[in-house]
């Protein structure tokens, strides 16, 4: 591989690795562990219901197809005709959870 090609690929590789990094935990001034857990659970439930509501509006009479294990928490969406719709659903849920938690006054701590 030439040095010029490596210089072009390095920023893209660094960006891809940063996208895969797990975000830090949520924190809020004055909130204890029980409150955090309750708020996060409420946000997760609301996000799941919202994504399911959106999917039900865009799916035909047979309902949505779920590909792969339902416990997977990967948020690396890939496009194309063979994309995993479950991965896209989880990414949407994660975004909605983050919006909900910020709305409740939480912010992400920097990962260590």
C-alpha positions as CSV (number, residue, x, y, z in Angstrom):
1,X,0.0,0.0,0.0
2,X,1.4,3.4,-0.9
3,X,1.9,6.1,1.6
4,X,-0.6,8.3,-0.2
5,X,-3.3,5.7,0.0
6,X,-2.6,5.1,3.7
7,X,-2.9,8.8,4.3
8,X,-6.3,8.8,2.7
9,X,-7.6,5.7,4.5
10,X,-6.3,6.7,8.0
11,X,-8.9,9.4,8.7
12,X,-11.7,7.1,7.5
13,X,-10.5,4.3,9.7
14,X,-10.2,6.5,12.7
15,X,-13.7,7.8,12.1
16,X,-15.1,4.3,11.8
17,X,-13.4,3.2,15.1
18,X,-14.8,6.3,16.8
19,X,-18.3,5.4,15.6
20,X,-17.9,1.9,17.1
21,X,-16.8,3.2,20.5
22,X,-19.3,2.6,23.3
23,X,-20.6,5.9,24.7
24,X,-20.1,6.6,28.4
25,X,-22.8,6.2,31.1
26,X,-25.6,8.7,31.7
27,X,-25.3,11.1,34.7
28,X,-27.5,13.8,36.2
29,X,-26.8,16.0,39.2
30,X,-28.7,14.7,42.2
31,X,-30.0,11.5,40.5
32,X,-29.2,8.3,42.3
33,X,-28.7,4.9,40.7
34,X,-32.4,3.9,41.2
35,X,-33.6,7.1,39.5
36,X,-31.2,6.6,36.7
37,X,-32.3,3.0,36.1
38,X,-36.0,4.0,36.2
39,X,-35.5,6.9,33.8
40,X,-33.4,4.9,31.4
41,X,-36.0,2.0,31.5
42,X,-38.8,4.4,30.8
43,X,-36.9,6.0,27.9
44,X,-36.0,2.5,26.5
45,X,-39.7,1.4,26.6
46,X,-40.9,4.6,25.0
47,X,-38.3,4.3,22.2
48,X,-39.2,0.7,21.5
49,X,-42.9,1.5,21.3
50,X,-42.2,4.5,19.0
51,X,-40.0,2.5,16.6
52,X,-42.6,-0.3,16.5
53,X,-45.4,2.3,15.9
54,X,-43.3,3.7,13.0
55,X,-42.7,0.3,11.5
56,X,-46.3,-0.7,11.7
57,X,-47.2,2.3,9.6
58,X,-44.7,1.3,6.9
59,X,-45.3,-2.4,6.8
60,X,-47.9,-4.3,4.9
61,X,-50.5,-6.6,6.4
62,X,-48.0,-9.4,7.2
63,X,-46.1,-7.4,9.8
64,X,-42.4,-6.7,10.1
65,X,-39.8,-9.3,9.5
66,X,-37.1,-9.7,12.1
67,X,-33.8,-11.1,10.9
68,X,-31.3,-12.6,13.3
69,X,-31.4,-12.9,17.1
70,X,-33.5,-10.3,18.9
71,X,-31.1,-9.8,21.7
72,X,-28.3,-8.4,19.5
73,X,-27.4,-4.7,20.4
74,X,-25.3,-3.8,17.3
75,X,-25.7,-0.3,16.0
76,X,-23.6,-0.7,12.8
77,X,-26.2,-0.2,10.1
78,X,-25.2,-1.3,6.7
79,X,-27.2,-0.4,3.6
80,X,-28.2,-2.4,0.6
81,X,-30.8,-5.0,-0.2
82,X,-29.4,-7.5,2.4
83,X,-29.3,-5.0,5.3
84,X,-30.4,-6.2,8.7
85,X,-33.6,-4.3,9.5
86,X,-33.1,-5.2,13.2
87,X,-29.8,-3.3,13.2
88,X,-31.6,-0.2,11.9
89,X,-34.3,-0.6,14.5
90,X,-31.8,-0.7,17.3
91,X,-30.0,2.4,16.0
92,X,-33.3,4.2,15.9
93,X,-34.1,3.1,19.4
94,X,-30.7,4.2,20.7
95,X,-31.2,7.6,19.2
96,X,-34.6,8.0,20.7
97,X,-33.3,6.8,24.1
98,X,-30.5,9.4,24.0
99,X,-33.0,12.2,23.1
100,X,-35.3,11.1,26.0
101,X,-32.5,11.0,28.5
102,X,-31.3,14.4,27.5
103,X,-34.8,15.7,27.9
104,X,-34.8,14.4,31.4
105,X,-31.6,16.4,32.2
106,X,-29.1,13.6,31.8
107,X,-25.8,13.9,29.9
108,X,-23.3,11.3,28.7
109,X,-20.0,11.0,30.7
110,X,-16.9,10.6,28.6
111,X,-15.8,7.0,28.3
112,X,-12.6,6.1,30.1
